[in-house]
Amino acid sequence: MSYILQTNHLTKTIGGKTLVRDVNLHIKKGRIYGFLGPNGAGKTTVMKMLTNLWKPTEGSIEIFGEMLTPKSYEVLKRMGSIIEFPAFYEHLTGYQNLKLHTEYMGYYQHGSIERALELLSLTEAGAKPVKTYSLGMKERLGIARAILTKPELLILDEPSNGLDPAGMKQIRELLKALSEEYGITVMISTHILSEIECIADTIGIIHHGQMQDEITMKEIEDKSFAYIELSVENPERAAYVLSEKLGLTNFKLISEGQFRIYDSRISTQELSKALALKDVAVTALGKRSETLEDYFLKLTGEALRDVEAH
Amino acid sequence: MLKLIKLEWKKNKIGRSIRNALLLAFILCLFIFAMNFWGIADDPETGVPDAAFGMEVISSTIELLTSMAFLIFASVMLSSFIVSSYKNKTMQIMFSYPVKRQKILISQMLAVWIFNAAALILTKLLIYGCIQAGSAFMTSSFIIDFDITDAGFYIQLIVKSLVIITMSFISLFIGMAMKSSKAVIVSAFLLAVLTQANIGDLTLRNHAVFPILLTVISLISAVLSTCRVEQRDLM
């Protein structure tokens, strides 16, 4: 399988401090790649190197099958990006900013600016100077600029900064549509898991400047399993009910009076009914599943759902 | 390249700079006209201009004031075209385009250079013209020492203007090294004082070697400002 973007032992050291070390990324064409990591994990550093703003200290980057060198300009034509917060010529209008972008990119297609503004609900705001925009509007204008020239690869660094929940949803849907309809490959970084878990095909997890794992959503679904957690007062009798009456084998006693049942055929209703019939006092009963978040936490050992993001 | 320069002008609202340059030219012209014909620089006791040695001729005054003014004007523009764009991150956008980065920087520098060289030459022509016209029916306080019918006058005027504007690259280099817009303007001011003004009896203005040396330093600064920009990290 060929990758549209891959890195090889990518390392960046600035002033003796290693920001990222040995990062190996693999992004397949047409996929949405979620680049996940807590604040300060090195996401922006990697993305700056991918867009050639920073040069790797060690390692290499391959984009569209070509090695990225300081002189790679043509590949930039095929990429759209937002790194950190998008910057604009504040005194110019949104429309003028996008117009400048097409001039520099050498992309002339009639109506493309209007369409990009419309996609991000900025048609009216397009005539106003950017300095009058709210944070969320600037972010949306940044996305409009990134997708304006129909790039093959989109690199978005925390694109949901300053967006409200409705705005985030809009961006998610837009990215999904771009990926499905035009086959655009999207790499999107975030520290908020819920933002990408429903659109990403693959997740790369970075922590303390090192890649922890690269995994497809499919693999996560296969890996993660749901189970029922059950707490009772008399575990012997409960065990008897589970094995003899319900015929379950795949369960275990994890602590005093607490069971985990990994059999997916049984529902909590059936379970409580059977236990009640045999006079087993149930103190707690509930379905649990290991989510991407659990998986992520296991890898990074840090809370991801950052409070500041809300 | 021409297209890049035009885009720079468009991006940085060149209309505003044109307005400011016109205003500056007009004020300079009015000031010099007033000094020469209305006697505002005259010493009340002697009735002749209170000028330093070597400044009794009108061309010295014109060259001094216009050069200082436009050297500083050029560095203000350089700082807003280049140094500010590093600071407000718009350079990051510029460097995400499929254009050689050195070319981007050179286009920005040329956009300022062309504009200011033209503005300085036109301003000087305007002032010399006004003085010439005024001298036809007013008494001049300063000695009129130029001849607008002489081709050499125009050549000298143009060459001097180009040298002065090129000097602004020195202050750009200092400003870029210090990552500060203020440093560009302050160093331009110091350069203007150092090269144009009199400090006691000492002036560097009339030495022949000095402008050549300065031009060389200016060009080296320009090269240093743009070299290795492809390899360097954009901070």
Boltz contact constraints between the chains, C-beta under 6 A:
constraints:
  - contact:
      token1: [A, 51]
      token2: [B, 96]
      max_distance: 6.0
  - contact:
      token1: [A, 53]
      token2: [B, 234]
      max_distance: 6.0
  - contact:
      token1: [A, 54]
      token2: [B, 233]
      max_distance: 6.0
  - contact:
      token1: [A, 70]
      token2: [B, 230]
      max_distance: 6.0
  - contact:
      token1: [A, 70]
      token2: [B, 231]
      max_distance: 6.0
  - contact:
      token1: [A, 73]
      token2: [B, 98]
      max_distance: 6.0
  - contact:
      token1: [A, 74]
      token2: [B, 98]
      max_distance: 6.0
  - contact:
      token1: [A, 76]
      token2: [B, 96]
      max_distance: 6.0
  - contact:
      token1: [A, 76]
      token2: [B, 98]
      max_distance: 6.0
  - contact:
      token1: [A, 77]
      token2: [B, 98]
      max_distance: 6.0
  - contact:
      token1: [A, 81]
      token2: [B, 96]
      max_distance: 6.0
  - contact:
      token1: [A, 87]
      token2: [B, 89]
      max_distance: 6.0
  - contact:
      token1: [A, 87]
      token2: [B, 90]
      max_distance: 6.0
  - contact:
      token1: [A, 87]
      token2: [B, 93]
      max_distance: 6.0
  - contact:
      token1: [A, 89]
      token2: [B, 11]
      max_distance: 6.0
  - contact:
      token1: [A, 103]
      token2: [B, 7]
      max_distance: 6.0
  - contact:
      token1: [A, 104]
      token2: [B, 97]
      max_distance: 6.0
